[in-house]
C-alpha cells in the first residue's frame, strides 16, 4: 500500500524463515504482499497535475477522468485540498485527461501520449462558467520533463520495427543511448545467451545493466545475458534509463533497460513478416576465389502477431496480444585447416621427390634398413618390407607408407567412421580441408499478453514468453577444436512471466502486487565422432570413468595445427529467478 504523494519503491527480496511458526510466517507474508506491495520496478506511466481557478487558487475535489483512447479504459479520481492529483500505474498509450468542478467550465487535454516510465504533468486552469461547456487543449508534441531528473532515451514501437538493426536483435537498441559505448562484435546474434549485449553505459561494466520486461527482471545473472530476447515486432516501447533514475529502480549500478510488450486495443489488428539473408545475394570474397566453396549463409526471421479485444466483454474488457516468431540461421564459417596426412609433405627433397623415409628417429641417425640400437623402428614390418626402407629415400610401392609403420591407434582413428570417415577430413584443396562447420540455429518464440479490467479501480495484466532454442556448432565450443569431425548442440529453452495487479483503494491510496519469473536451461550435447573405435588402445595416466569411451584430445600443433577435442561437453545448467514484493 502506498500514498499517491511522491512514490516510494524498493528492490525485491526473499523472506527466509529460520524457525517459528510456518503458518504465522505465511499469514504475515500474505499481509505484507497485499497491504504493502511494491510495484515491479516501475514499468508503467504516471500523470500528475494541479487544478486552479483563474486567480491561481487551488480547486479541491475537482473530478479528474483519465481515459485510454486505445482501450476505452478510464480512471476517476478527485484533487486533494491543494488541488493536486496523481494517477500512477497507467499503461502506455494515448490518453484524454478531463477536469470538472462545480461553477467552472470543463477542461480536457487530448492526444496525450504516455511512454514507459513517463511522469507527465497535466495542469488545468479552469475558467468560470457552465459545467456544460468544455475547453479543449491539444497536447504538445514535445514536452520538457520537469518532474523527474532522470536521463533516458525512448524508442517507440514504430521506430523499433523500422530501425535497421543488425539481425533484428533487441541488443542493438542498447547502444543507441547517449553515453553508451558498444563493445559488441560484428555478429550480435538473435538468441539471448549467444547474443552480444555488451554495451557499457557511462563507463560502467556491461554486466551491470539491468534488463526489464513489463517490470520483471530479464537477466541470467550467472551469464550476464538476457533470459529471453523478445521479437522486435512484439515490443511496444523501449527505454534506456542511463542516469539519475528513481529509487524505485535498483538491482544494478549501470543503466535500467526497460522493455514493454504490446497490448491489445479496441481495434483488432494482425500482421506478418519475413526478413532474410542468403549467400546467393552476396559477392564472393576476394580472398576466396572460385572454384573454392562459398560459406553457406541462410538467415530467416519470420512470424506473425495478432491482438484485440475479446468480444462481449464491454463492462470488464479483456485485451489480448499474441506473437510468434521463428528465427533460423545457417552460418557456414568455412574451416580452412591442413590435413595431417603423409600427402601433406610432398617433394621433401625437391620437385617430384614426394614424401621420404626419415633419416633420424628419436634424435638418432638412421643408417641401416633396420637401424641398430633402435629396435622398435619398423619392428612390426616383415623382412621384405624392411629391405625397402632406405633412410632419406622414398617409400616403396609408389611412395606409399606401409601399414606396418602406422600406429594401430592412428589407423583406427583414420577410419573410425563419422561424417568424414575418420577423425580428420580428407583434403579438398591441395593439402588443406576447406568446408564444413555449418552451424544451424533454430529458435521458436511465443509471446502472449493479457490485460483485464475488473473495474475503474482494479486491473491486472500479465505476459508469458517461451523460447525454444537449438544451436549446432561445427566444432566443439570453448576448446580450440578446429576439425568438423566432432561438434556439439546447444539447447536453450528460456522463459519469462509477469503478473501485475493494481487496486485503487482511495483517491490517495494505491495497492500494487506482482509476481515475476525468468529462467533458462542450457544443455550442451556432443555430436559426431566421440567414442573411440574398436581396437583403440588407451594409455591413460589416471583411472576413473571415461564417459562415452571418449577419444582423447589430439593436438598436432607442432605439425599442422590440427586440433581435435571433445572438451567441456556435456554441459547442463539451470537458472531460475523469482521476484515477489516485500
LOGUVO-397045 format. One record per residue (C-alpha): x, y, z; residue in one letter; residue number from 1. Coordinates in steps of 0.02 Angstrom, whole numbers, plus 50000, padded with zeros to 5 digits. Example, Ala and Ser with C-alpha at 12.3 -4.5 7.8 and 13.67 -1.06 7.14 Angstrom:
X  Y  Z  type  seq
50615  49775  50390  a  1
50684  49947  50357  s  2
This chain:
X  Y  Z  type  seq
50000  50000  50000  x  1
50068  50171  49960  x  2
50020  50353  49958  x  3
49997  50445  49795  x  4
50118  50579  49853  x  5
50298  50555  49787  x  6
50306  50367  49769  x  7
50419  50252  49867  x  8
50479  50089  49797  x  9
50616  49964  49831  x  10
50702  49814  49757  x  11
50639  49640  49776  x  12
50697  49515  49904  x  13
50656  49348  49978  x  14
50598  49310  50153  x  15
50681  49162  50237  x  16
50610  49084  50394  x  17
50729  49019  50525  x  18
50614  48927  50644  x  19
50449  48989  50716  x  20
50275  48955  50654  x  21
50263  48925  50466  x  22
50079  48973  50473  x  23
50118  49137  50558  x  24
50252  49172  50428  x  25
50132  49132  50287  x  26
49997  49247  50357  x  27
50123  49385  50384  x  28
50189  49366  50207  x  29
50014  49375  50134  x  30
49976  49529  50238  x  31
50135  49616  50179  x  32
50103  49567  49999  x  33
49926  49635  49998  x  34
49947  49785  50111  x  35
50122  49845  50072  x  36
50155  49785  49895  x  37
50286  49874  49793  x  38
50273  49890  49603  x  39
50385  49785  49493  x  40
50521  49911  49454  x  41
50401  50042  49386  x  42
50362  49995  49209  x  43
50204  50097  49188  x  44
50175  50286  49172  x  45
50111  50420  49291  x  46
50010  50579  49265  x  47
50024  50717  49395  x  48
49945  50889  49396  x  49
49865  51036  49486  x  50
49693  51113  49456  x  51
49675  51300  49490  x  52
49547  51438  49460  x  53
49577  51597  49357  x  54
49662  51680  49506  x  55
49781  51533  49532  x  56
49696  51468  49688  x  57
49683  51280  49710  x  58
49520  51192  49662  x  59
49493  51048  49784  x  60
49384  50897  49743  x  61
49388  50930  49557  x  62
49340  50773  49462  x  63
49482  50705  49355  x  64
49443  50574  49222  x  65
49585  50489  49129  x  66
49536  50387  48975  x  67
49647  50274  48872  x  68
49586  50307  48695  x  69
49663  50143  48631  x  70
49563  50033  48751  x  71
49425  50146  48819  x  72
49475  50105  48999  x  73
49451  50253  49118  x  74
49511  50302  49291  x  75
49420  50430  49401  x  76
49496  50524  49547  x  77
49473  50692  49636  x  78
49601  50825  49675  x  79
49656  50846  49856  x  80
49640  51000  49963  x  81
49785  51082  49871  x  82
49706  51048  49701  x  83
49835  50915  49661  x  84
49813  50740  49590  x  85
49925  50592  49548  x  86
49874  50445  49436  x  87
50012  50313  49437  x  88
50022  50141  49356  x  89
49945  50190  49189  x  90
49978  50081  49038  x  91
50073  50163  48897  x  92
49967  50232  48757  x  93
49860  50383  48708  x  94
49752  50471  48835  x  95
49623  50608  48861  x  96
49626  50694  49031  x  97
49470  50789  49086  x  98
49440  50902  49236  x  99
49270  50961  49302  x  100
49219  51064  49453  x  101
49058  51149  49507  x  102
49047  51328  49443  x  103
49182  51306  49313  x  104
49189  51259  49131  x  105
49254  51085  49097  x  106
49430  51064  49026  x  107
49516  50923  48935  x  108
49684  50886  48859  x  109
49683  50770  48709  x  110
49812  50665  48619  x  111
49922  50643  48772  x  112
50048  50505  48738  x  113
50119  50410  48886  x  114
50279  50312  48863  x  115
50359  50180  48975  x  116
50418  50257  49138  x  117
50346  50429  49098  x  118
50297  50551  49235  x  119
50194  50679  49140  x  120
50120  50838  49213  x  121
49946  50893  49156  x  122
49889  51054  49243  x  123
49719  51136  49219  x  124
49670  51318  49245  x  125
49480  51313  49248  x  126
49375  51458  49184  x  127
49218  51517  49273  x  128
49062  51463  49180  x  129
48938  51325  49149  x  130
48993  51147  49181  x  131
48914  51102  49013  x  132
49049  51200  48923  x  133
49219  51121  48889  x  134
49386  51197  48843  x  135
49495  51076  48745  x  136
49684  51086  48737  x  137
49789  50984  48616  x  138
49940  50900  48695  x  139
50108  50971  48646  x  140
50209  50862  48528  x  141
50368  50900  48626  x  142
50368  50925  48814  x  143
50505  50958  48940  x  144
50521  50835  49083  x  145
50512  50939  49243  x  146
50451  50811  49371  x  147
50600  50694  49362  x  148
50788  50716  49343  x  149
50814  50552  49251  x  150
50918  50543  49093  x  151
50848  50418  48969  x  152
50808  50387  48787  x  153
50643  50319  48721  x  154
50619  50217  48562  x  155
50438  50189  48511  x  156
50369  50028  48440  x  157
50355  50103  48265  x  158
50535  50162  48271  x  159
50592  49991  48334  x  160
50514  49898  48187  x  161
50583  50021  48059  x  162
50760  50039  48126  x  163
50891  49944  48026  x  164
50952  49841  48172  x  165
51086  49710  48137  x  166
50998  49542  48132  x  167
50840  49622  48205  x  168
50916  49600  48377  x  169
50848  49687  48531  x  170
51028  49706  48591  x  171
51061  49829  48451  x  172
50949  49956  48539  x  173
51058  49955  48695  x  174
51194  50054  48607  x  175
51081  50196  48545  x  176
51076  50292  48710  x  177
51185  50444  48745  x  178
51335  50388  48847  x  179
51330  50212  48775  x  180
51490  50129  48713  x  181
51462  49971  48613  x  182
51580  49826  48646  x  183
51479  49713  48532  x  184
51557  49609  48395  x  185
51510  49612  48212  x  186
51387  49470  48239  x  187
51267  49513  48381  x  188
51156  49360  48365  x  189
50970  49334  48391  x  190
50967  49218  48542  x  191
50979  49283  48721  x  192
51128  49180  48781  x  193
51235  49180  48624  x  194
51184  49359  48579  x  195
51303  49501  48617  x  196
51231  49628  48740  x  197
51398  49701  48796  x  198
51362  49887  48797  x  199
51444  50000  48926  x  200
51339  50145  48991  x  201
51431  50297  49059  x  202
51588  50193  49084  x  203
51503  50059  49189  x  204
51532  49874  49157  x  205
51414  49797  49029  x  206
51365  49663  49155  x  207
51295  49797  49271  x  208
51149  49842  49156  x  209
50979  49780  49214  x  210
50858  49714  49084  x  211
50671  49726  49119  x  212
50518  49664  49026  x  213
50350  49731  49086  x  214
50434  49772  49251  x  215
50505  49598  49281  x  216
50691  49561  49279  x  217
50754  49479  49120  x  218
50932  49432  49163  x  219
51031  49272  49183  x  220
51146  49336  49319  x  221
51264  49190  49300  x  222
51298  49233  49119  x  223
51256  49420  49117  x  224
51139  49393  48970  x  225
50952  49406  48948  x  226
50845  49256  48987  x  227
50737  49290  48834  x  228
50753  49406  48684  x  229
50579  49463  48630  x  230
50538  49483  48447  x  231
50565  49660  48383  x  232
50385  49657  48319  x  233
50316  49617  48493  x  234
50390  49771  48578  x  235
50280  49921  48612  x  236
50417  50032  48682  x  237
50596  50029  48739  x  238
50677  50149  48862  x  239
50856  50151  48922  x  240
50874  50247  49086  x  241
51057  50293  49099  x  242
51070  50412  49247  x  243
50975  50495  49392  x  244
50831  50372  49384  x  245
50709  50350  49528  x  246
50743  50246  49683  x  247
50606  50126  49627  x  248
50737  50054  49509  x  249
50878  49952  49580  x  250
50974  49788  49573  x  251
51104  49863  49454  x  252
51227  50008  49453  x  253
51227  50049  49268  x  254
51075  50075  49156  x  255
50898  50013  49178  x  256
50844  49942  49009  x  257
50654  49937  49009  x  258
50552  49848  48876  x  259
50362  49838  48862  x  260
50267  49702  48768  x  261
50125  49761  48656  x  262
49946  49754  48720  x  263
49782  49727  48628  x  264
49669  49876  48591  x  265
49487  49906  48546  x  266
49531  49878  48363  x  267
49576  49703  48303  x  268
49744  49701  48214  x  269
49864  49573  48141  x  270
50025  49573  48041  x  271
50154  49453  47969  x  272
50333  49474  47912  x  273
50488  49391  47845  x  274
50668  49453  47835  x  275
50808  49351  47759  x  276
50989  49344  47702  x  277
51066  49220  47580  x  278
51242  49191  47515  x  279
51171  49193  47338  x  280
51143  49380  47362  x  281
51321  49413  47419  x  282
51477  49446  47317  x  283
51617  49318  47328  x  284
51756  49359  47450  x  285
51907  49421  47353  x  286
52021  49306  47454  x  287
51914  49153  47419  x  288
51917  49141  47228  x  289
51823  49012  47126  x  290
51813  48864  47123  x  291
51835  48860  47312  x  292
51670  48831  47402  x  293
51574  48981  47471  x  294
51521  48979  47652  x  295
51337  48939  47662  x  296
51226  49077  47735  x  297
51040  49056  47767  x  298
50960  49185  47882  x  299
50771  49189  47900  x  300
50663  49280  48027  x  301
50476  49265  48002  x  302
50321  49270  48108  x  303
50154  49350  48145  x  304
50058  49434  48285  x  305
49876  49469  48322  x  306
49790  49574  48455  x  307
49624  49649  48503  x  308
49480  49645  48624  x  309
49383  49489  48671  x  310
49205  49514  48606  x  311
49061  49534  48727  x  312
49167  49599  48872  x  313
49122  49783  48871  x  314
49095  49818  49057  x  315
49250  49721  49108  x  316
49355  49719  48949  x  317
49493  49595  48914  x  318
49627  49634  48786  x  319
49746  49505  48712  x  320
49906  49505  48611  x  321
49994  49352  48538  x  322
50158  49349  48443  x  323
50250  49200  48368  x  324
50416  49211  48278  x  325
50539  49088  48202  x  326
50723  49130  48182  x  327
50833  49014  48080  x  328
51014  49031  48029  x  329
51148  48927  47946  x  330
51317  49012  47957  x  331
51444  48914  47857  x  332
51602  48993  47925  x  333
51717  48885  47819  x  334
51856  48792  47906  x  335
52024  48801  47818  x  336
52148  48685  47905  x  337
52292  48575  47848  x  338
52256  48389  47844  x  339
52381  48283  47944  x  340
52422  48152  47811  x  341
52584  48098  47728  x  342
52524  48187  47570  x  343
52539  48348  47667  x  344
52728  48341  47646  x  345
52765  48313  47460  x  346
52929  48350  47373  x  347
53036  48337  47529  x  348
53197  48333  47427  x  349
53144  48442  47282  x  350
53008  48442  47148  x  351
52940  48270  47113  x  352
53031  48182  47255  x  353
52875  48157  47360  x  354
52875  48106  47543  x  355
53032  48019  47606  x  356
53080  47900  47744  x  357
53151  48000  47890  x  358
53338  47993  47912  x  359
53327  48016  48101  x  360
53220  47936  48234  x  361
53208  47992  48415  x  362
53357  48105  48384  x  363
53467  47965  48316  x  364
53529  47944  48139  x  365
53453  47801  48040  x  366
53597  47719  47947  x  367
53529  47549  47906  x  368
53370  47468  47846  x  369
53348  47401  48021  x  370
53441  47533  48122  x  371
53549  47465  48259  x  372
53503  47523  48432  x  373
53326  47570  48378  x  374
53238  47404  48392  x  375
53060  47471  48376  x  376
53082  47558  48208  x  377
52990  47454  48079  x  378
52990  47310  48204  x  379
52814  47267  48152  x  380
52862  47253  47969  x  381
52917  47096  47879  x  382
53097  47074  47825  x  383
53046  47103  47644  x  384
52966  47271  47688  x  385
53112  47323  47797  x  386
53229  47291  47650  x  387
53139  47427  47550  x  388
53152  47559  47686  x  389
53303  47666  47643  x  390
53325  47819  47756  x  391
53311  47980  47657  x  392
53231  47891  47509  x  393
53050  47875  47453  x  394
52931  47748  47524  x  395
52909  47591  47417  x  396
52763  47547  47302  x  397
52733  47720  47231  x  398
52784  47817  47386  x  399
52655  47728  47495  x  400
52686  47715  47682  x  401
52670  47532  47732  x  402
52532  47493  47857  x  403
52661  47415  47973  x  404
52736  47589  48001  x  405
52571  47668  48051  x  406
52515  47660  48232  x  407
52366  47543  48258  x  408
52281  47682  48356  x  409
52309  47803  48211  x  410
52239  47678  48088  x  411
52086  47653  48197  x  412
52055  47841  48210  x  413
52081  47874  48025  x  414
51942  47752  47978  x  415
51835  47773  48134  x  416
51680  47820  48036  x  417
51579  47976  48062  x  418
51534  48109  47935  x  419
51711  48121  47866  x  420
51760  47937  47876  x  421
51882  47966  48020  x  422
51944  48089  48147  x  423
52019  48201  48011  x  424
51932  48250  47849  x  425
52011  48223  47680  x  426
52099  48368  47593  x  427
51986  48466  47475  x  428
52109  48599  47411  x  429
52290  48546  47398  x  430
52341  48488  47571  x  431
52201  48584  47659  x  432
52023  48543  47706  x  433
51905  48687  47662  x  434
51722  48673  47707  x  435
51612  48603  47843  x  436
51567  48695  48003  x  437
51389  48735  47952  x  438
51309  48793  48113  x  439
51118  48791  48106  x  440
51024  48892  48238  x  441
50837  48871  48262  x  442
50729  48974  48380  x  443
50541  48967  48403  x  444
50465  49102  48514  x  445
50290  49127  48580  x  446
50230  49282  48673  x  447
50058  49307  48750  x  448
49996  49457  48849  x  449
49826  49481  48932  x  450
49758  49644  49005  x  451
49594  49635  49103  x  452
49498  49774  49189  x  453
49382  49720  49329  x  454
49330  49899  49366  x  455
49396  50076  49356  x  456
49489  50036  49517  x  457
49551  49858  49490  x  458
49651  49792  49342  x  459
49777  49655  49304  x  460
49896  49614  49163  x  461
50023  49479  49129  x  462
50133  49402  48997  x  463
50212  49234  48958  x  464
50364  49216  48845  x  465
50432  49047  48791  x  466
50584  49020  48680  x  467
50643  48851  48616  x  468
50821  48866  48552  x  469
50936  48740  48470  x  470
51108  48787  48402  x  471
51228  48666  48319  x  472
51412  48710  48317  x  473
51526  48637  48183  x  474
51665  48613  48310  x  475
51669  48593  48499  x  476
51637  48757  48590  x  477
51768  48839  48702  x  478
51900  48707  48661  x  479
52010  48763  48516  x  480
51945  48617  48413  x  481
51961  48657  48227  x  482
51903  48500  48136  x  483
51719  48465  48098  x  484
51725  48280  48140  x  485
51655  48323  48312  x  486
51528  48458  48358  x  487
51400  48498  48491  x  488
51218  48552  48504  x  489
51170  48695  48618  x  490
50991  48675  48684  x  491
50925  48829  48775  x  492
50739  48837  48818  x  493
50705  49005  48903  x  494
50554  49083  48990  x  495
50484  49244  49061  x  496
50322  49277  49156  x  497
50244  49430  49239  x  498
50080  49452  49333  x  499
50043  49629  49393  x  500
49887  49691  49483  x  501
49834  49868  49529  x  502
49695  49917  49650  x  503
49648  50098  49687  x  504
49587  50089  49868  x  505
49551  50275  49882  x  506
49600  50434  49789  x  507
49760  50443  49891  x  508
49796  50259  49918  x  509
49851  50132  49788  x  510
49896  49948  49809  x  511
50003  49852  49684  x  512
50059  49671  49687  x  513
50161  49574  49562  x  514
50249  49410  49530  x  515
50392  49395  49406  x  516
50488  49244  49343  x  517
50628  49221  49219  x  518
50740  49072  49187  x  519
50827  48962  49061  x  520
50903  48791  49035  x  521
51068  48754  48949  x  522
51104  48580  48883  x  523
51260  48559  48776  x  524
51268  48386  48698  x  525
51417  48323  48595  x  526
51382  48255  48421  x  527
51487  48174  48285  x  528
51639  48063  48312  x  529
51653  48049  48502  x  530
51680  47868  48554  x  531
51842  47777  48519  x  532
51828  47641  48385  x  533
51856  47458  48418  x  534
52040  47414  48428  x  535
52090  47583  48500  x  536
52209  47562  48647  x  537
52201  47690  48788  x  538
52361  47739  48877  x  539
52284  47833  49022  x  540
52380  47919  49161  x  541
52234  47920  49281  x  542
52100  47793  49319  x  543
51915  47835  49332  x  544
51763  47839  49218  x  545
51778  47891  49037  x  546
51606  47949  48982  x  547
51557  47882  48811  x  548
51730  47799  48797  x  549
51789  47963  48726  x  550
51935  47986  48608  x  551
52071  48086  48697  x  552
52116  48260  48637  x  553
52236  48260  48489  x  554
52336  48417  48457  x  555
52457  48421  48310  x  556
52512  48598  48348  x  557
52692  48565  48300  x  558
52648  48486  48133  x  559
52489  48553  48053  x  560
52398  48649  48189  x  561
52256  48523  48184  x  562
52162  48507  48349  x  563
52029  48379  48396  x  564
51944  48379  48567  x  565
51776  48341  48647  x  566
51814  48455  48794  x  567
51679  48538  48902  x  568
51533  48429  48850  x  569
51406  48378  48903  x  570
51358  48537  48996  x  571
51197  48552  49096  x  572
51142  48713  49179  x  573
50979  48778  49254  x  574
50939  48956  49309  x  575
50775  49014  49389  x  576
50741  49188  49456  x  577
50584  49228  49557  x  578
50535  49402  49612  x  579
50396  49444  49735  x  580
50355  49605  49828  x  581
50421  49627  50002  x  582
